């Protein structure tokens, strides 16, 4: 084990031997579901514990542990996390997330765990490790009431597992729920935004026109961006490669008639994408003028994102924008190319509105997440979020209008609910008191713009009281993702205290 020296041992054992060692991309959770069930069953047998393992047709897993002797009347508590992870890499050769284990490591500073050139999967593998780890503590270590650990599938691509959950199938008993997927040390999440994908699609038929000798073909490549979470990072000055490439293409197309061949950028709806590539052609008569225009446009972008000599203050310190000549290839005629470029460029990206009642909280945003071109089709995925249902409907209406003007077919994917903050519930007040007592200072309670499954649980588990917490994690949804070691131990010990003294809220 790489992490065998870390504490608590059971948590890091689960994180390394179960989560990091087993591929678990979104919508491909078969391997991790099997691994979790086998590992829990075998570990329980080794430890002499009785655990109930259930699975529904969606692939969600519930692990239940009965109360300690004498604690049968304690209220049942659920810990919840999701099994899938966002798969991003900055390795030049790429990374096979479907088959390879995550290359985890302890950073040289001894304070963090990260991965070598890939996302780590701490979002939400560390939540799973914490929840399951609690179940393997012996009764002589701490007394507890009934415990349930719910592990969901497909959270990162639209909270599909939570949306498919039927509490009656699992006979869920808990009315108190700790979501292990949000917050940082000293911060608890008590509300979140809802959201949903909007998918644009258009059938295309790129061809070799026979006049390729009169055209110069180019590849435009935007890469080296930091990326980030399309909820938690959308307010930051992080560039989107899709936004930049569409802006450049729009500027060039305003002066030169472009023949578009393809645009490809982004892989995940909830990640600010780091790389985008467009291929197009222009009349050879305009080749040199287009190159000069590109230099000017690119320089303006660099002036914004890399202003000043201090690289540590640059918004995008590693950004690269290349324009290179390429060989002739199939392309679209000018009129259709212009319509595609203009309509994609009109799709809003970034913060659209801040909350008028909660300072600095993003209320509504949209992420130009994915642009994908195949031989016969171009697809664009846009992901909108809002904590206000009416505002979410407004942005979706605008997207439909853009699609209509641009000649796109549009598919409004199912949206998930937001989680309305309820700051005065007995459970939240109890958890706050335990957290602050252990931390030694006030705990910040906040709503976030990112999506959590709690919004869905609030509609499915009637009367449930919830809070979300997590160790310190940074760089989620990017290859810079890492999780803080000592804060993980802190949250584990806090969970033990919350569970042990839970009757105090009755």
C-alpha positions, 0 to 999 in steps of 0.5 A: 500500500502507498497509504498504509502509514496514514491514519485512520488506517481503515479509511485509507485502506478503503480509499486505496484498495477499493476506490483507487484500485478499481476503475469507476468513471461515471456510468461505468460503475459495474467494477466498483459496485462489485468491488465494494460488495465483495470487499465489505462482505469479506472484511465483515467476515474477517472482523466478525461483523454482521452487515446487510448489503442491498442493491437496487436496479439502478446500482445504488448500494446500501450497507446497514449495520444494526445498533450496538447492544443497548442502543437499539432506541437510538435514532438511525443515521445515514452517511451518503456518498457517490461511487463515480468520479470525474476522469481528467488527465494532463498526461500527454499520452492520455490515461485509460480510466476504464481499466487502470488504477488511479496512480495515487501518491503522498505529496512530498510535503506529507500533507496531501494525497494526490494522483500522478497526472490524473484526477484523484477520485477523492470526489467522492472516494474519500466520502465512501471511505469515511462512511464505510470506515465507520461501519468497521469500528467495533462496538467496544470502540464506540457505541452507536445506533442503527447506521446506514451507508448509501452509495449512489451511482452516476452523480457526476453526470446528473445525479442519476443514482439519486434520482432513481432511488426508491427509499422503499426498496431499501427500507431506509430508516434514517431521518438524519443524513450526513452527505460526505461530498461537500464542504471543507474543514470548518465549513458545512454545506446546508443548501445547493443549486439544482441543474440540468443538461441541455444538449444541442445536436445537428446532422452535418455532411462535411465533404471534399468540395473538389476545390481544396487546392484553393483552400488553406486548412488550419488547426486551432488548439487551445490547451494548458488551461487550469479547468475546474468545477463548473459549480464551485469554480464558475465564479473564478477567472478560469478560462474555458477552452470552448469559450475561447475557441468559439470567440476566436473562430467568431472573430476570424469568421467576421473577416474571412469565410471559414469552412468548418471541419470539426470542433472538439472540446470537453468531456464532462458537463460539470467541468470547465474544460481545459482543451479544445481543438477546431479544424477549418479552412479559408481561401488561400488568398486570405491565409496571411491576413488570417494569421495576422488576425489570429496573432492579434486576437490571441495576444488580447486573450493573453493580455487578459489571462496573463497580465503582468510579469508575476506568473503567480498572479496570472489567471491562466499561467500555462495557457497555450493557443496554437494555429497550425497549417494542416492537410486538406480534409472534409469541411462544411460550406461557408453559410452552415459553418457561420451558423454553427460558429455564431450559435455556439458562440451565443451560448452563455457561459459563466455566472449569470446572476448572483443571489440578491439575499446571500452575499457572494453566492452564485445564483445562476450560471451556465457552462459551455461544457462539451463540443463534439464532432463526429462524421455526421453530427455535431453535439454541444452540451450546456449545463445550467445551474440555479438555486431558483427554479424560475431562473433555471427556466429562464436560462433554459428558455434562452438556450431553446431560442438559440437552438431554434435560431441556429437550426439545432435539435435540442434535448432538455435533459431531466433537471434535478432539484436544489436543496433549500437551506434549513438553518434551524433544524435540530440535527443541524444545530446538534452537528454544529455544536459537535463540530465547533466543540471539536474544532475550537472555533465557529463553523461556517454554514453555507449554501453552494452553487454546485449540485449535491444529491441532498436536494433529491433526497429532500423530496424522496425521504420525507422529513429528513434533516441533512448536512454535508461535510468533507475533509479539505479537498482541492482541484476537484474535477482536474488533474490537480485534485488532492485531499488533505490527510489530517483533515480526513482524520478529523472528519472521521473522529467527528463522525464518531462523536456525532454518532455516539452522542446522537440521542442528545438531539431527541 
